Amino acid sequence: MGFVCTRSPCTENMASSSSYNSPCAACKFLRRKCMPGCIFAPYFPPEEPQKFANVHKIFGASNVTKLLNELPPHQREDAVNSLAYEAEARVRDPVYGCVGAISFLQRQVQRLQKELDAANSDLIHYACSEIPTALPAPPGPSSIQSMAPRQRLIDHYDRIGMGNEGGYYEAPAIPTPYNLPWNDNPSGDNSAAGGGSNM
Amino acid sequence: MKESGRKHGALSPCAACKLLRRRCAEDCVFAPYFPPDEPHKFASVHKVFGASNVNKMLQELPEHQRRDAVSSMVYEANARVRDPVYGCVGAISSLQQQIHSLQTQLAAAQAEVVHMRMRQFSSSSNTGGAMDMAVDQANMGESLWSC
């Protein structure tokens, strides 16, 4: 009966203050007495009833309790906030939830990367077209003569951030969601269950 | 008899009913989306959302949208299992950072392109001006000698 209460210094202080004043949003919603040490009290204040309502609708109070109990106290607030975000997204879009946002952002990343590639190849074109018009290298061994234009190109690349230190953005691997109806470039991987390794 | 209503045509219970240890009815709402050979799919969804919540959510959707809904829930559940603190909100945050970085790089590259274009334009203009000056000097030389 009731929820498992875990004791920690921060939850005890916050829970006792909220239970003296009014029950937390979770206990209010569930019509239960908000006990001192209530695991929800620090994260679901009574003035934000919708937050718990969404989380309960999508994830269920007992699943949230289990999840919070498995986390150290200093990570619980972030966990609750991310759950609240996902729950609200799922309430607004029952089919795709926040996965719709991920797909949209991934398409934006792809578009920006393409534009950046195009701009960089324009720069290469300009840099190459400048090389023949540069001052001739002073007479000397042929190896020095052949390196001078190449060094100017390398210097130019460094200046515009295309050198070894800057340049092309390598996106960390984030598993592409399954094919959404509006995907222009289907990932070809319809099995989101496997997923990738970097989240 | 058992095959009617089960699109996957399997006689064994679906992954959901197997995990929940219940009889898999012919009209089981989970059966089309949680085949018995993918037990991990339902396991993570059940752990994060709970079977009854998933059931409710699917029942509220028209049939043609349920497959996509299940796929997105599986994706979210897997993300939450991998990252219990941030789930797929971590991915959203990371993508937003990537976008910001790419926008900065793109702005810099595009500014450099404009700079290079202007440089090429001005260098071609200067070349034309120098020739005009040479012609004028030649003309001046002639007029001096003509005096």
Interface residues (C-beta under 8 A of the other chain):
Chain A: K57 I58 F59 G60 S62 N63 L67 E70 L71 Q75 D78 A79 S82 L83 Y85 E86 R90 P94 V95 Y96 G97 C98 V99 G100 A101 I102 L105 Q106 Q108 V109 L112 Q113 E115 L116 A119 N120 D122 L123 Y126 A127 S129 E130 T133 I160 G161 Y169 A171 P172 I174 P175 P177 Y178 L180 P181 N190 A192 A193 G195 M199
Chain B: E38 H40 K41 S44 K47 V48 F49 G50 S52 N53 M57 E60 L61 Q65 D68 A69 S71 S72 M73 V74 Y75 E76 N78 A79 R80 R82 D83 P84 V85 Y86 G87 C88 V89 G90 A91 I92 S94 L95 Q96 Q98 I99 S101 L102 Q103 Q105 L106 A108 A109 Q110 E112 V113 M116 R117 Q120 S123
